[in-house]
Amino acid sequence: CNRNKIESYYGLGWRVLRIKGRLSKDLIFHGGFISGTTPFIGFIPSEEIGIIFLINQQSRTPFESGIDLWGEFLT
């Protein structure tokens, strides 16, 4: 396969978390992966707050830290 003929795109794979009974506090996030970096992007539209974690290594740390932080904020 000729690599010059390959195109690469990013999708819109956002995930939504909701604590049962709290309809207005959705966490919308993406914990994507790009070779060599690991991001976590999350926001709560009803609170107008967001956060981004980014590290220059392959690790679950941004995802785990992001979910933990939002868990504390949402409860």
C-alpha angles and dihedrals in degrees: 000000000000107000091207088070095054120097124195127206138175120235134215098253100156119160125211124210123189130183107228112258095018103090096168097057107072118162109215112193149154123207096185131168134227119177107271098012136065121201136187117195118180139161142173108216095197090057096038090229132129142166139197127203118189129173131178097235139062105268143131090228097101092048095046093044092047094050091045092051093049091046089058092046096047098047 
